[in-house]
Amino acid sequence: MSYECVAPLIDEYMDLENMSLAEFHEFFATFGSLPGRGLALMLKDTFDSPKWGQISSDVRNKNNRNQEEAKKNQYREVEAEYEMLSLTIGDFVYDEDMWMVYTTTSNHMTPYVKFFTTLDRTHRARVRFADGSITMTEGRGDVRIMTKEGKTKTIKDVLYVPAINRNVLSVYHLTSIGYSVIMEGNKRFKFTIKDQNGKLFGETNLNDKGYFYLRFQVIEGNLTS
């Protein structure tokens, strides 16, 4: 998005005198750049060198090897952290078929276990919100949807997050797998999303609070909580 459009957007959409701090943040979260950083695990050494006194070098070497293996196992267990940094301004009811399109969320998410056709319940990780609070995922899997054109598509690697109250599509996640997400429009903006083959995935709606969303019919799996 060109910086040249920032001034008219501010002039058109922002009432600075009456705008709250949360609304100010939401405006720039919606129209800002996509998150540029990748999620990474910070690994650190937590083991001291073995101090066993007068033991043989063979036993010492064995202990060292055991510690190295323990470190590797510990690193495998370090939890990834995802982000959902969008704010909700005022009261808003999210329908089950609504998928909010966010530029400030790292991954696709849903609170509905019934949506999944596959679900790896061993995938547990932290999800951090804009206010600094944290919840846990309870799995990751695939969700099949039907577009308004009647096409069946699979949304892969969706996080199961029971604590949230909406379905989320991540612009960052979509673009990372080759989808194109283009914002267009004059006074009423929309996202046009196309898959890796250039086929239309969806065009967003914009509600009266300025949130972008898609509506999908989910082809529910047989999973239960």
C-alpha positions as CSV (number, residue, x, y, z in Angstrom):
1,M,0.0,0.0,0.0
2,S,1.5,3.3,-1.1
3,Y,2.3,5.9,1.6
4,E,0.7,8.5,-0.8
5,C,-2.7,7.3,0.3
6,V,-2.1,7.7,4.0
7,A,-3.1,11.4,4.1
8,P,-6.4,11.1,2.3
9,L,-7.3,8.0,4.4
10,I,-6.7,9.9,7.6
11,D,-8.7,12.9,6.3
12,E,-11.5,10.6,5.2
13,Y,-11.8,8.1,8.0
14,M,-10.3,9.5,11.2
15,D,-12.0,11.8,13.7
16,L,-8.9,12.6,15.7
17,E,-10.7,14.9,18.2
18,N,-13.1,12.1,19.2
19,M,-11.1,9.0,18.5
20,S,-10.1,6.8,21.4
21,L,-6.6,5.3,21.6
22,A,-7.9,1.9,20.8
23,E,-9.6,3.1,17.7
24,F,-6.5,4.9,16.7
25,H,-4.5,1.7,17.0
26,E,-7.1,-0.3,15.1
27,F,-7.0,2.1,12.2
28,F,-3.2,1.7,11.7
29,A,-3.4,-2.0,12.4
30,T,-5.8,-2.4,9.5
31,F,-4.0,-0.3,7.0
32,G,-0.4,-0.8,8.1
33,S,2.2,-3.1,6.6
34,L,2.1,-6.8,7.0
35,P,4.1,-8.3,9.8
36,G,7.6,-8.7,8.4
37,R,9.1,-10.9,11.0
38,G,8.9,-14.7,11.1
39,L,8.1,-16.6,14.3
40,A,11.2,-17.9,15.9
41,L,12.2,-19.9,18.9
42,M,14.7,-18.4,21.3
43,L,16.9,-21.3,22.5
44,K,19.3,-21.0,25.3
45,D,21.6,-23.3,27.2
46,T,20.2,-24.4,30.6
47,F,22.7,-26.9,31.6
48,D,25.9,-26.3,33.5
49,S,29.0,-28.3,32.9
50,P,28.9,-31.5,34.9
51,K,30.7,-31.3,38.2
52,W,30.9,-34.8,39.5
53,G,34.2,-34.6,41.3
54,Q,36.4,-37.6,41.1
55,I,34.7,-39.7,38.4
56,S,36.3,-41.4,35.5
57,S,36.5,-39.7,32.1
58,D,34.3,-42.5,30.6
59,V,31.5,-41.7,33.0
60,R,32.0,-38.0,32.5
61,N,31.7,-38.4,28.7
62,K,28.6,-40.5,29.1
63,N,27.0,-37.8,31.3
64,N,27.9,-35.1,28.8
65,R,26.2,-37.1,26.0
66,N,23.1,-37.6,28.2
67,Q,23.0,-33.8,28.9
68,E,23.3,-33.0,25.2
69,E,20.4,-35.4,24.4
70,A,18.4,-33.8,27.3
71,K,19.0,-30.3,25.8
72,K,17.8,-31.5,22.4
73,N,14.6,-32.9,23.9
74,Q,14.0,-29.7,25.9
75,Y,14.4,-27.6,22.7
76,R,11.8,-29.8,21.0
77,E,9.4,-29.1,23.8
78,V,9.7,-25.3,23.7
79,E,6.4,-23.9,22.7
80,A,5.9,-21.7,19.6
81,E,4.1,-18.4,20.1
82,Y,1.5,-17.0,17.8
83,E,-0.1,-13.6,17.7
84,M,-3.6,-12.2,17.4
85,L,-3.1,-8.4,17.8
86,S,-6.4,-7.1,16.4
87,L,-8.6,-5.1,18.8
88,T,-12.3,-5.2,18.9
89,I,-13.9,-1.7,19.2
90,G,-17.3,-1.7,20.9
91,D,-19.7,-4.6,21.0
92,F,-19.7,-6.9,18.0
93,V,-21.3,-10.3,17.4
94,Y,-19.3,-12.7,15.3
95,D,-21.4,-15.3,13.3
96,E,-20.1,-18.8,12.9
97,D,-19.8,-18.4,9.2
98,M,-17.8,-15.2,9.4
99,W,-14.0,-15.3,9.0
100,M,-12.3,-12.0,10.0
101,V,-9.4,-11.1,7.7
102,Y,-6.6,-9.6,9.8
103,T,-3.2,-8.3,8.8
104,T,-2.1,-8.4,12.5
105,T,-2.6,-12.1,13.2
106,S,0.1,-14.6,12.5
107,N,-2.0,-17.7,11.8
108,H,-5.5,-18.8,10.9
109,M,-7.6,-19.6,14.0
110,T,-11.0,-20.9,15.0
111,P,-12.7,-21.7,18.3
112,Y,-14.9,-24.4,16.7
113,V,-13.6,-27.9,17.0
114,K,-16.5,-29.2,14.8
115,F,-15.0,-27.3,11.9
116,F,-12.0,-29.5,11.6
117,T,-11.7,-32.4,9.2
118,T,-8.2,-33.2,10.6
119,L,-6.9,-32.1,14.0
120,D,-3.5,-32.7,15.6
121,R,-4.3,-32.2,19.3
122,T,-0.7,-32.6,20.3
123,H,0.1,-29.1,18.8
124,R,0.0,-26.8,21.8
125,A,1.4,-23.3,21.7
126,R,0.8,-19.8,23.2
127,V,-1.3,-17.2,21.5
128,R,-0.6,-13.6,22.5
129,F,-3.2,-10.9,22.3
130,A,-2.9,-7.2,21.8
131,D,-3.5,-6.5,25.5
132,G,-0.6,-8.8,26.4
133,S,-2.8,-11.7,27.7
134,I,-2.0,-15.2,26.6
135,T,-4.1,-18.3,25.9
136,M,-3.2,-21.8,24.5
137,T,-4.0,-23.6,21.3
138,E,-5.4,-27.0,21.7
139,G,-4.5,-28.3,18.2
140,R,-3.9,-27.5,14.6
141,G,-5.6,-28.9,11.5
142,D,-7.5,-28.5,8.3
143,V,-10.9,-26.9,7.7
144,R,-12.9,-27.4,4.5
145,I,-15.1,-24.6,3.2
146,M,-17.3,-23.9,0.3
147,T,-17.0,-20.5,-1.3
148,K,-20.0,-18.5,-2.6
149,E,-19.1,-19.7,-6.1
150,G,-19.7,-23.3,-4.9
151,K,-16.0,-24.3,-4.9
152,T,-14.7,-26.5,-2.2
153,K,-11.3,-25.5,-0.7
154,T,-9.2,-26.5,2.3
155,I,-7.8,-24.0,4.7
156,K,-4.7,-25.7,6.1
157,D,-2.9,-25.3,9.4
158,V,-5.7,-23.6,11.3
159,L,-5.1,-23.3,15.0
160,Y,-7.8,-24.5,17.4
161,V,-8.1,-21.8,20.0
162,P,-11.2,-22.4,22.2
163,A,-10.7,-19.1,24.1
164,I,-11.3,-16.8,21.1
165,N,-14.8,-15.7,19.9
166,R,-14.3,-15.6,16.2
167,N,-12.8,-17.3,13.1
168,V,-9.7,-15.6,11.8
169,L,-7.9,-15.6,8.4
170,S,-4.3,-14.4,8.6
171,V,-3.2,-12.2,5.7
172,Y,0.4,-13.0,6.7
173,H,-0.2,-16.8,6.6
174,L,-2.0,-16.5,3.2
175,T,0.8,-14.6,1.5
176,S,3.4,-16.9,3.0
177,I,2.0,-19.8,1.0
178,G,1.7,-17.9,-2.2
179,Y,-1.8,-16.4,-2.0
180,S,-2.2,-12.8,-3.2
181,V,-4.1,-10.4,-1.0
182,I,-4.8,-7.0,-2.6
183,M,-6.5,-4.1,-1.0
184,E,-8.5,-2.0,-3.5
185,G,-11.3,0.4,-3.7
186,N,-11.9,4.1,-3.4
187,K,-14.0,5.2,-0.4
188,R,-15.0,1.6,0.4
189,F,-12.0,-0.8,0.6
190,K,-12.0,-4.5,0.2
191,F,-9.4,-7.3,0.1
192,T,-9.4,-9.5,-3.0
193,I,-7.8,-12.9,-2.2
194,K,-6.5,-15.3,-4.9
195,D,-4.9,-18.6,-4.5
196,Q,-1.5,-19.7,-5.9
197,N,-3.1,-20.3,-9.3
198,G,-4.7,-16.9,-9.5
199,K,-8.2,-18.3,-8.8
200,L,-10.4,-16.2,-6.7
201,F,-10.6,-17.3,-3.0
202,G,-12.8,-14.5,-1.8
203,E,-13.6,-10.8,-1.7
204,T,-14.1,-9.3,1.7
205,N,-17.1,-7.5,3.1
206,L,-16.5,-4.4,5.2
207,N,-18.9,-3.9,8.2
208,D,-19.9,-0.6,9.7
209,K,-17.0,-0.8,12.3
210,G,-14.4,-1.1,9.6
211,Y,-13.6,-4.8,9.9
212,F,-13.0,-7.0,6.9
213,Y,-14.5,-10.5,6.7
214,L,-15.5,-13.3,4.5
215,R,-18.5,-15.7,4.8
216,F,-17.9,-19.4,4.2
217,Q,-20.1,-22.4,4.5
218,V,-17.9,-24.8,6.5
219,I,-18.0,-28.5,5.6
220,E,-17.9,-29.7,9.1
221,G,-15.8,-32.7,10.2
222,N,-16.9,-35.3,12.7
223,L,-14.6,-34.1,15.5
224,T,-16.0,-33.4,18.9
225,S,-14.4,-31.9,22.0
